[in-house]
Amino acid sequence: MLELLTKYWIELDTTDNSWKMIGVTAFTEEDALNLIKKYISNDKNWKIVNIKKDISISELDHNHIIPNIGIPEVRGIWYPKVQ
């Protein structure tokens, strides 16, 4: 069975200086969180504040976020651009 990718917009509460807002495309929510653990936050105590599933890119800030995103159509983190 073909797994479809989903765009997630995830807000984190972290104690380190890592990113607080993350855009990620993944197969599942668990997959998205594993990508964040791998590429973004070294803080072992981060907590999820909010997760928006099936986020539309047009909903994001047009002055700051959209000009700084990677490719949201492929699996991976697209905001901030890390891959």
N, C-alpha and C positions, 0 to 999 in steps of 0.2 A: 504494500500500500504506500502511495506517495504521501509524504508528510509535507504540509504546506507551512511556509514561513509566515510569521506574524510580527508586526512592528510593535514594540513596547516603548513607553516613555516612563522611566522609573525615577522617582525622587528618593534620595537616600539621606539619612541622618548619619554623619560620620564624625569621628573625633580627630581624624587626620586632615591633611590638606587636599584630599582627593576630590574629585568632582561630585557634586550633589545632584545633578540632573544628568541622566544617561539615556541616550537613544540607542536601542538595540533591536536587531532583527534576529529571531530565533524560532526554533521549532515549537518550544513550550516555554512557559514561564520559568520552569526549573532550568532549562537550557540557557535562557537569558541571564538568570542570576549567576550561573556558573561562568558565563563569559565575563560578567562584571568582576567576579572574584579573580579570574585569571588575568584580566587586562587593566583593571581600573583601580580597585581599592586594596591597599595593603592593610587597612584597618580591619582587624578581626571582629570588631564590635559594631560594625555598621548595621543600621536597622532600615528597613523599608518604611518610608513614609506614605508613598502612594505608587500604585502601578496602573497605568492606562494601557489597556490592550487595544490593538487595532488602531493605533494613533494615526491620524492623517497628518502628513507633513505640513499641510496648509494651516493646521491649528497652532503651529509653533511660531515663535517670535521671528518675524521677517527681517528684523534689523540685526539680530545677533546670532540666533540659532541657525536659521536656514543657510546663511552664507558660510557657515562653518561646519556643515555636516559632510560626512562621507557618503557612501552609497547605501541607501536604506533598502534596496531591493535584494541584497545578498545577506547571508547569515553573518552576523558580527556586530560590533559596536560602531555606530555611525556618528554619534555625538557623545563626547568629543571624538574627533578623528584620532584613532589610535592604531589602526591596522593599515 
